[in-house]
Amino acid sequence: MEGMNAVLSEQDCREFFGENVRRLIAKRGWNTLRLVEELRGSVPQNTVYRMVRGESYGTAPMQMAIAEVFGVTVDYLLTDPAVHEAKLPPRKKLSQSA
């Protein structure tokens, strides 16, 4: 992508989201099913698979749930993966509610 002021298409956002999620999954040694389990039902399984493949980036609450699992921001997930630093933030623990 040329220049920082370029307008992103919806397709760019889907592809960036999918690539970033795939990289985060790989960095943790997970697979997509593990991500589904970590999301504890907050995002339907078929939607997670579509998001990982870059076919969808879901709704804002879905994006927030995935960002929380990985301890990153939604902005991080929607940003061109080429601009990310190599070091990823540590994973945040989700609180367990009774």
HUJO-V358612 format. One record per pair of residues at least 24 apart in sequence whose C-alpha atoms are under 7 Angstrom apart, sorted by the first residue. I is the first residue (numbers start at 0). GAP is how many residues later the second one is. D is the distance in Angstrom with one decimal. If there is no record, write none. Layout:
i->(I	I)
gap->(GAP	GAP)
d->(D	D)
This chain:
i->(12	13	13	13	13	14	15	15	15	15	15	16	16	16	16	17	17	17	17	18	19	19	20	20	21	37	38	38)
gap->(65	40	41	42	43	39	61	62	63	64	65	37	40	60	61	33	34	35	36	62	57	61	31	56	30	31	26	30)
d->(5.6	4.9	6.1	5.4	5.2	4.6	6.9	5.6	6.1	5.4	6.4	6.5	6.3	5.0	5.0	5.6	4.4	5.6	4.2	7.0	5.6	6.0	6.1	6.9	6.1	6.9	6.8	7.0)
